[in-house]
Amino acid sequence: MALRERTGPPSFRVLLLAAPLIFVAHFMEEAPDFVAWFNAHVARDITPSLFWTVNYTALAITLVVVTLEWTSGTAASIALVVAWLSGLMFANALFHIVGAIIDRAYTPGLVTALLLYLPFYSWVVLRALQLRRLQPRGVAVAALLGATPMLAHGFLILFRGSRLF
């Protein structure tokens, strides 16, 4: 029996497998210079150890969120995907963009934020809306709830010289 070629775009779940890889690409771009850049903006320094702990923890959470979507495919799992990626990718991309504008220079992580985070996040939200497991209002609420902590953290770093953690 010959395999038929599948037509149409890959499923939401299949493309969601790119989320951990995109995140790894982002923190690898940040790794060489982010701690020094960050410490130049805040009163309470962070250490390279904290940088890696935060990123490994976020990677683990990303893997859990993707796994939950793969295994359940419910309104709750898609809301969790949107919420998590709103903070991890969307709000973080805004942080890098605003940081670059304020500094008038490259911020570690800016390239992957622009080229990977924003397009991938946009695709996730658009696809979540198309799947209709959540009403548009539910997608918006999940996005707002997910983005708020990172938006607050970014604001504190860039405009107050402090941080949430």
Contact map, one row per residue, 1 for C-alpha under 8 A:
111000000000000000000000000000000000000000000000000000000000000000000000000000000000000000000000000000000000000000000000000000000000000000000000000000000000000000000
111100000000000000000000000000000000000000000000000000000000000000000000000000000000000000000000000000000000000000000000000000000000000000000000000000000000000000000
111110000000000000000000000000000000000000000000000000000000000000000000000000000000000000000000000000000000000000000000000000000000000000000000000000000000000000000
011111000000000000000000000000000000000000000000000000000000000000000000000000000000000000000000000000000000000000000000000000000000000000000000000000000000000000000
001111100000000000000000000000000000000000000000000000000000000000000000000000000000000000000000000000000000000000000000000000000000000000000000000000000000000000000
000111110000000000000000000000000000000000000000000000000000000000000000000000000000000000000000000000000000000000000000000000000000000000000000000000000000000000000
000011111000000000000000000000000000000000000000000000000000000000000000000000000000000000000000000000000000000000000000000000000000000000000000000000000000000000000
000001111100000000000000000000000000000000000000000000000000000000000000000000000000000000000000000000000000000000000000000000000000000000000000000000000000000000000
000000111110000000000000000000000000000000000000000000000000000000000000000000000000000000000000000000000000000000000000000000000000000000000000000000000000000000000
000000011111011000000000000000000000000000000000000000000000000000000000000000000000000000000000000000000000000000000000000000000000000000000000000000000000000000000
000000001111111000000000000000000000000000000000000000000000000000000000000000000000000000000000000000000000000000000000000000000000000000000000000000000000000000000
000000000111111100000000000000000000000000000000000000000000000000000000000000000000000000000000000000000000000000000000000100100000000000000000000000000000000000000
000000000011111110000000000000000000000000000000000000000000000001001100000000000000000000000000000000000000000000000000000000000000000000000000000000000000000000000
000000000111111111000000000000000000000000000000000000000000000000000000000000000000000000000000000000000000000000000000000000000000000000000000000000000000000000000
000000000111111111100000000000000000000000000000000000000000000000000000000000000000000000000000000000000000000000000000000000000000000000000000000000000000000000000
000000000001111111100000000000000000000000000000000000000000000001000000000000000000000000000000000000000000000000000000000100000000000000000000000000000000000000000
000000000000111111111000000000000000000000000000000000000000000001000000000000000000000000000000000000000000000000000000000000000000000000000000000000000000000000000
000000000000011111111100000000000000000000000000000000000000000000000000000000000000000000000000000000000000000000000000000000000000000000000000000000000000000000000
000000000000001111111110000000000000000000000000000000000000010001000000000000000000000000000000000000000000000000000001000000000000000000000000000000000000000000000
000000000000000011111111000000000000000000000000000000000010011000000000000000000000000000000000000000000000000000000000000000000000000000000000000000000000000000000
000000000000000011111111100000000000000000000000000000000000000000000000000000000000000000000000000000000000000000000000000000000000000000000000000000000000000000000
000000000000000001111111110000000000000000000000000000000000000000000000000000000000000000000000000000000000000100011000000000000000000000000000000000000000000000000
000000000000000000111111111000000000000000000000000000000010000000000000000000000000000010000000000000000000000000000000000000000000000000000000000000000000000000000
000000000000000000011111111100000000000000000000000000000010000000000000000000000000000000000000000000000000000000000000000000000000000000000000000000000000000000000
000000000000000000001111111110000000000000000000000000000000000000000000000000000000000000000000000000000000000100000000000000000000000000000000000000000000000000000
000000000000000000000111111111000000000000000000000000000000000000000000000000000000000000000000000000000000100110000000000000000000000000000000000000000000000000000
000000000000000000000011111111100000000000000000000000100000000000000000000000000000000000000000000000000000100000000000000000000000000000000000000000000000000000000
000000000000000000000001111111110000000000000000000000000000000000000000000000000000000000000000000000000000000000000000000000000000000000000000000000000000000000000
000000000000000000000000111111110000000000000000000000000000000000000000000000000000000000000000000000000001100100000000000000000000000000000000000000000000000000000
000000000000000000000000011111111100000000000000000000000000000000000000000000000000000000000000000000000001100000000000000000000000000000000000000000000000000000000
000000000000000000000000001111111110000000000000000000000000000000000000000000000000000000000000000000000001000000000000000000000000000000000000000000000000000000000
000000000000000000000000000111111110000000000000000000000000000000000000000000000000000000000000000000000000000000000000000000000000000000000000000000000000000000000
000000000000000000000000000001111111100000000000000000000000000000000000000000000000000000000000000000000001000000000000000000000000000000000000000000000000000000000
000000000000000000000000000001111111110000000000000000000000000000000000000000000000000000000000000000000011100000000000000000000000000000000000000000000000000000000
000000000000000000000000000000111111111000000111001000000000000000000000000000000000000000000000000000000000000000000000000000000000000000000000000000000000000000000
000000000000000000000000000000001111111100000000000000000000000000000000000000000000000000000000000000000000000000000000000000000000000000000000000000000000000000000
000000000000000000000000000000001111111110000000000000000000000000000000000000000000000000000000000000000011000000000000000000000000000000000000000000000000000000000
000000000000000000000000000000000111111111001100000000000000000000000000000000000000000000000000000000000000000000000000000000000000000000000000000000000000100000000
000000000000000000000000000000000011111111111100000000000000000000000000000000000000000000000000000000000000000000000000000000000000000000000000000000000000000000000
000000000000000000000000000000000001111111000000000000000000000000000000000000000000000000000000000000000000000000000000000000000000000000000000000000000000000000000
000000000000000000000000000000000000111111100000000000000000000000000000000000000000000000000000000000000000000000000000000000000000000000000000000000000000110011000
000000000000000000000000000000000000011111111000000000000000000000000000000000000000000000000000000000000000000000000000000000000000000000000000000000000000100111100
000000000000000000000000000000000000001011111000000000000000000000000000000000000000000000000000000000000000000000000000000000000000000000000000000000000000000011000
000000000000000000000000000000000000001001111100000000000000000000000000000000000000000000000000000000000000000000000000000000000000000000000000000000000000000001100
000000000000000000000000000000000000011001111110000000000000000000000000000000000000000000000000000000000000000000000000000000000000000000000000000000000000000000000
000000000000000000000000000000000010011000011111011000000000000000000000000000000000000000000000000000000000000000000000000000000000000000000000000000000000000000000
000000000000000000000000000000000010000000001111111000000000000000000000000000000000000000000000000000000000000000000000000000000000000000000000000000000000000000000
000000000000000000000000000000000010000000000111111100000000000000000000000000000000000000000000000000000000000000000000000000000000000000000000000000000000000000000
000000000000000000000000000000000000000000000011111110000000000000000000000000000000000000000000000000000000000000000000000000000000000000000000000000000000000000000
000000000000000000000000000000000000000000000111111111000000000000000000000000000000000000000000000000000000000000000000000000000000000000000000000000000000000000000
000000000000000000000000000000000010000000000111111111100000000000000000000000000000000000000000000000000000000000000000000000000000000000000000000000000000000000000
000000000000000000000000000000000000000000000001111111110000000000000000000000000000000000000000000000000000000000000000000000000000000000000000000000000000000000000
000000000000000000000000000000000000000000000000111111111000000000000000000000000000000000000000000000000000000000000000000000000000000000000000000000000000000000000
000000000000000000000000000000000000000000000000011111111100000000000000000000000000000000000000000000000000000000000000000000000000000000000000000000000000000000000
000000000000000000000000001000000000000000000000001111111110000000000000000000000000000000000000000000000000000000000000000000000000000000000000000000000000000000000
000000000000000000000000000000000000000000000000000111111111000000000000000000000000000000000000000000000000000000000000000000000000000000000000000000000000000000000
000000000000000000000000000000000000000000000000000011111111100000000000000000000000000000000000000000000000000000000000000000000000000000000000000000000000000000000
000000000000000000000000000000000000000000000000000001111111110000000000000000000000000100000000000000000000000000000000000000000000000000000000000000000000000000000
000000000000000000010011000000000000000000000000000000111111111000000000000000000000000000000000000000000000000000000000000000000000000000000000000000000000000000000
000000000000000000000000000000000000000000000000000000011111111100000000000000000000000000000000000000000000000000000000000000000000000000000000000000000000000000000
000000000000000000000000000000000000000000000000000000001111111110000000000000000000000000000000000000000000000000000000000000000000000000000000000000000000000000000
000000000000000000110000000000000000000000000000000000000111111111000000000000000001000000000000000000000000000000000000000000000000000000000000000000000000000000000
000000000000000000010000000000000000000000000000000000000011111111100000000000000000000000000000000000000000000000000000000000000000000000000000000000000000000000000
000000000000000000000000000000000000000000000000000000000001111111110000000000000000000000000000000000000000000000000000000000000000000000000000000000000000000000000
000000000000000000000000000000000000000000000000000000000000111111111000000010011001000000000000000000000000000000000000000000000000000000000000000000000000000000000
000000000000100110100000000000000000000000000000000000000000011111111100000000001000000000000000000000000000000000000000000000000000000000000000000000000000000000000
000000000000000000000000000000000000000000000000000000000000001111111110000000000000000000000000000000000000000000000000000000000000000000000000000000000000000000000
000000000000000000000000000000000000000000000000000000000000000111111111100010000000000000000000000000000000000000000000000000000000000000000000000000000000000000000
000000000000100000000000000000000000000000000000000000000000000011111111110011001000000000000000000000000000000000000000000000000000000000000000000000000000000000000
000000000000100000000000000000000000000000000000000000000000000001111111100000000000000000000000000000000000000000000000000000000000000000000000000000000000000000000
000000000000000000000000000000000000000000000000000000000000000000111111100000000000000000000000000000000000000000000000000000000000000000000000000000000000000000000
000000000000000000000000000000000000000000000000000000000000000000011111110010000000000000000000000000000000000000000000000000000000000000000000000000000000000000000
000000000000000000000000000000000000000000000000000000000000000000011111111011000000000000000000000000000000000000000000000000000000000000000000000000000000000000000
000000000000000000000000000000000000000000000000000000000000000000001001111111000000000000000000000000000000000000000000000000000000100000000000000000000000000000000
000000000000000000000000000000000000000000000000000000000000000000000000111111100000000000000000000000000000000000000000000000000000110000000000000000000000000000000
000000000000000000000000000000000000000000000000000000000000000000000000011111110000000000000000000000000000000000000000000000000000000000000000000000000000000000000
000000000000000000000000000000000000000000000000000000000000000010011001111111111000000000000000000000000000000000000000000000000000000000000000000000000000000000000
000000000000000000000000000000000000000000000000000000000000000000001000111111111100000000000000000000000000000000000000000000010000110000000000000000000000000000000
000000000000000000000000000000000000000000000000000000000000000000000000001111111110000000000000000000000000000000000000000000000000010001100100000000000000000000000
000000000000000000000000000000000000000000000000000000000000000010000000000111111111000000000000000000000000000000000000000000000000000000000100000000000000000000000
000000000000000000000000000000000000000000000000000000000000000011001000000011111111100000000000000000000000000000000000000000000000000000000000000000000000000000000
000000000000000000000000000000000000000000000000000000000000000000000000000001111111110000000000000000000000000000000000000110010000000000100110010000000000000000000
000000000000000000000000000000000000000000000000000000000000000000000000000000111111111000000000000000000000000000000000000000000000000000000111111000000000000000000
000000000000000000000000000000000000000000000000000000000000010010000000000000011111111100000000000000000000000000000000000000000000000000000000011000000000000000000
000000000000000000000000000000000000000000000000000000000000000000000000000000001111111111000000000000000000000000000000100000000000000000000000010000000000000000000
000000000000000000000000000000000000000000000000000000000000000000000000000000000111111111100000000000000000000000000000100000000000000000000011011000000000000000000
000000000000000000000000000000000000000000000000000000000000000000000000000000000011111111110000000000000000000000000000000000000000000000000010011111100000000000000
000000000000000000000000000000000000000000000000000000000100000000000000000000000001111111110000000000000000000000000000000000000000000000000000001001000000000000000
000000000000000000000010000000000000000000000000000000000000000000000000000000000000111111111000000000000000000010001100100000000000000000000000000000000000000000000
000000000000000000000000000000000000000000000000000000000000000000000000000000000000111111111100000000000000000000001100100000000000000000000000001000000000000000000
000000000000000000000000000000000000000000000000000000000000000000000000000000000000011111111110000000000000000000000000000000000000000000000000001101100000000000000
000000000000000000000000000000000000000000000000000000000000000000000000000000000000001111111111000000000000000010000000000000000000000000000000000001100100000000000
000000000000000000000000000000000000000000000000000000000000000000000000000000000000000011111111100000000000010011001100000000000000000000000000000000000000000000000
000000000000000000000000000000000000000000000000000000000000000000000000000000000000000001111111110000000000000000000000000000000000000000000000000000000000000000000
000000000000000000000000000000000000000000000000000000000000000000000000000000000000000000111111111000000000000000000000000000000000000000000000000000100110000000000
000000000000000000000000000000000000000000000000000000000000000000000000000000000000000000011111111100000011110010000000000000000000000000000000000000000000000000000
000000000000000000000000000000000000000000000000000000000000000000000000000000000000000000001111111110000010010000000000000000000000000000000000000000000000000000000
000000000000000000000000000000000000000000000000000000000000000000000000000000000000000000000111111111000000000000000000000000000000000000000000000000000000000000000
000000000000000000000000000000000000000000000000000000000000000000000000000000000000000000000011111111100010000000000000000000000000000000000000000000000000010000000
000000000000000000000000000000000000000000000000000000000000000000000000000000000000000000000001111111111110010000000000000000000000000000000000000000000000000000000
000000000000000000000000000000000000000000000000000000000000000000000000000000000000000000000000111111111000000000000000000000000000000000000000000000000000000000000
000000000000000000000000000000000000000000000000000000000000000000000000000000000000000000000000011111111000000000000000000000000000000000000000000000000000010000000
000000000000000000000000000000000000000000000000000000000000000000000000000000000000000000000000001111111100000000000000000000000000000000000000000000000000000000000
000000000000000000000000000000000000000000000000000000000000000000000000000000000000000000000000000111111100000000000000000000000000000000000000000000000000000000000
000000000000000000000000000000000000000000000000000000000000000000000000000000000000000000000000000111111110000000000000000000000000000000000000000000000000000000000
000000000000000000000000000000000000000000000000000000000000000000000000000000000000000000000000000100111111010000000000000000000000000000000000000000000000000000000
000000000000000000000000000000000100100000000000000000000000000000000000000000000000000000000001101100001111110000000000000000000000000000000000000000000000000000000
000000000000000000000000000011101100100000000000000000000000000000000000000000000000000000000001000000000111111000000000000000000000000000000000000000000000000000000
000000000000000000000000011011000100000000000000000000000000000000000000000000000000000000000001000000000011111110000000000000000000000000000000000000000000000000000
000000000000000000000000000000000000000000000000000000000000000000000000000000000000000000001001100100000111111111000000000000000000000000000000000000000000000000000
000000000000000000000000000000000000000000000000000000000000000000000000000000000000000000000000000000000001111111110000000000000000000000000000000000000000000000000
000000000000000000000100110010000000000000000000000000000000000000000000000000000000000000000000000000000000111111111000000000000000000000000000000000000000000000000
000000000000000000000000010000000000000000000000000000000000000000000000000000000000000010011001000000000000111111111100000000000000000000000000000000000000000000000
000000000000000000000000000000000000000000000000000000000000000000000000000000000000000000001000000000000000011111111110000000000000000000000000000000000000000000000
000000000000000000000000000000000000000000000000000000000000000000000000000000000000000000000000000000000000001111111110000000000000000000000000000000000000000000000
000000000000000000000100000000000000000000000000000000000000000000000000000000000000000000000000000000000000001111111111000000000000000000000000000000000000000000000
000000000000000000000100000000000000000000000000000000000000000000000000000000000000000011001000000000000000000111111111100000000000000000000000000000000000000000000
000000000000000000000000000000000000000000000000000000000000000000000000000000000000000011001000000000000000000011111111110000000000000000000000000000000000000000000
000000000000000000000000000000000000000000000000000000000000000000000000000000000000000000000000000000000000000001111111111000000000000000000000000000000000000000000
000000000000000000100000000000000000000000000000000000000000000000000000000000000000000000000000000000000000000000011111111100000000000000000000000000000000000000000
000000000000000000000000000000000000000000000000000000000000000000000000000000000000110011000000000000000000000000001111111110000000000000000000000000000000000000000
000000000000000000000000000000000000000000000000000000000000000000000000000000000000000000000000000000000000000000000111111111000000000000000000000000000000000000000
000000000000000000000000000000000000000000000000000000000000000000000000000000000000000000000000000000000000000000000011111111100000000000000000000000000000000000000
000000000001000100000000000000000000000000000000000000000000000000000000000000000100000000000000000000000000000000000001111111110000000000000000000000000000000000000
000000000000000000000000000000000000000000000000000000000000000000000000000000000100000000000000000000000000000000000000111111111000000000100000000000000000000000000
000000000000000000000000000000000000000000000000000000000000000000000000000000000000000000000000000000000000000000000000011111111100000000000000000000000000000000000
000000000001000000000000000000000000000000000000000000000000000000000000000000000000000000000000000000000000000000000000001111111110000000000000000000000000000000000
000000000000000000000000000000000000000000000000000000000000000000000000000001000100000000000000000000000000000000000000000111111111110000100000000000000000000000000
000000000000000000000000000000000000000000000000000000000000000000000000000000000000000000000000000000000000000000000000000011111111111100100000000000000000000000000
000000000000000000000000000000000000000000000000000000000000000000000000000000000000000000000000000000000000000000000000000001111111000000000000000000000000000000000
000000000000000000000000000000000000000000000000000000000000000000000000000000000000000000000000000000000000000000000000000000111111110000000000000000000000000000000
000000000000000000000000000000000000000000000000000000000000000000000000000000000000000000000000000000000000000000000000000000011111111000000000000000000000000000000
000000000000000000000000000000000000000000000000000000000000000000000000011001000000000000000000000000000000000000000000000000011011111000000000000000000000000000000
000000000000000000000000000000000000000000000000000000000000000000000000001001100000000000000000000000000000000000000000000000011011111111100000000000000000000000000
000000000000000000000000000000000000000000000000000000000000000000000000000000000000000000000000000000000000000000000000000000001001111111100000000000000000000000000
000000000000000000000000000000000000000000000000000000000000000000000000000000000000000000000000000000000000000000000000000000001000011111110000000000000000000000000
000000000000000000000000000000000000000000000000000000000000000000000000000000000000000000000000000000000000000000000000000000000000011111111000000000000000000000000
000000000000000000000000000000000000000000000000000000000000000000000000000000100000000000000000000000000000000000000000000000000000011111111100000000000000000000000
000000000000000000000000000000000000000000000000000000000000000000000000000000100100000000000000000000000000000000000000000010011000011111111110000000000000000000000
000000000000000000000000000000000000000000000000000000000000000000000000000000000000000000000000000000000000000000000000000000000000000111111111000000000000000000000
000000000000000000000000000000000000000000000000000000000000000000000000000000000000000000000000000000000000000000000000000000000000000011111111100000000000000000000
000000000000000000000000000000000000000000000000000000000000000000000000000000110110000000000000000000000000000000000000000000000000000001111111110000000000000000000
000000000000000000000000000000000000000000000000000000000000000000000000000000000110011000000000000000000000000000000000000000000000000000111111111000000000000000000
000000000000000000000000000000000000000000000000000000000000000000000000000000000010010000000000000000000000000000000000000000000000000000011111111100000000000000000
000000000000000000000000000000000000000000000000000000000000000000000000000000000010000000000000000000000000000000000000000000000000000000001111111110000000000000000
000000000000000000000000000000000000000000000000000000000000000000000000000000000111111000000000000000000000000000000000000000000000000000000111111110000000000000000
000000000000000000000000000000000000000000000000000000000000000000000000000000000011011101100000000000000000000000000000000000000000000000000011111111100000000000000
000000000000000000000000000000000000000000000000000000000000000000000000000000000000001000100000000000000000000000000000000000000000000000000001111111110000000000000
000000000000000000000000000000000000000000000000000000000000000000000000000000000000001000000000000000000000000000000000000000000000000000000000111111111000000000000
000000000000000000000000000000000000000000000000000000000000000000000000000000000000001100110000000000000000000000000000000000000000000000000000001111111100000000000
000000000000000000000000000000000000000000000000000000000000000000000000000000000000001000110010000000000000000000000000000000000000000000000000001111111110000000000
000000000000000000000000000000000000000000000000000000000000000000000000000000000000000000000000000000000000000000000000000000000000000000000000000111111111000000010
000000000000000000000000000000000000000000000000000000000000000000000000000000000000000000000000000000000000000000000000000000000000000000000000000011111111100000110
000000000000000000000000000000000000000000000000000000000000000000000000000000000000000000010010000000000000000000000000000000000000000000000000000001111111110000100
000000000000000000000000000000000000000000000000000000000000000000000000000000000000000000000010000000000000000000000000000000000000000000000000000000111111111100000
000000000000000000000000000000000000000000000000000000000000000000000000000000000000000000000000000000000000000000000000000000000000000000000000000000011111111111110
000000000000000000000000000000000000010011000000000000000000000000000000000000000000000000000000000000000000000000000000000000000000000000000000000000001111111111100
000000000000000000000000000000000000000010000000000000000000000000000000000000000000000000000000001001000000000000000000000000000000000000000000000000000111111110000
000000000000000000000000000000000000000000000000000000000000000000000000000000000000000000000000000000000000000000000000000000000000000000000000000000000011111110000
000000000000000000000000000000000000000001000000000000000000000000000000000000000000000000000000000000000000000000000000000000000000000000000000000000000011111111000
000000000000000000000000000000000000000011100000000000000000000000000000000000000000000000000000000000000000000000000000000000000000000000000000000000000001111111100
000000000000000000000000000000000000000011110000000000000000000000000000000000000000000000000000000000000000000000000000000000000000000000000000000000000001100111110
000000000000000000000000000000000000000001010000000000000000000000000000000000000000000000000000000000000000000000000000000000000000000000000000000000001101100011111
000000000000000000000000000000000000000000000000000000000000000000000000000000000000000000000000000000000000000000000000000000000000000000000000000000011001000001111
000000000000000000000000000000000000000000000000000000000000000000000000000000000000000000000000000000000000000000000000000000000000000000000000000000000000000000111
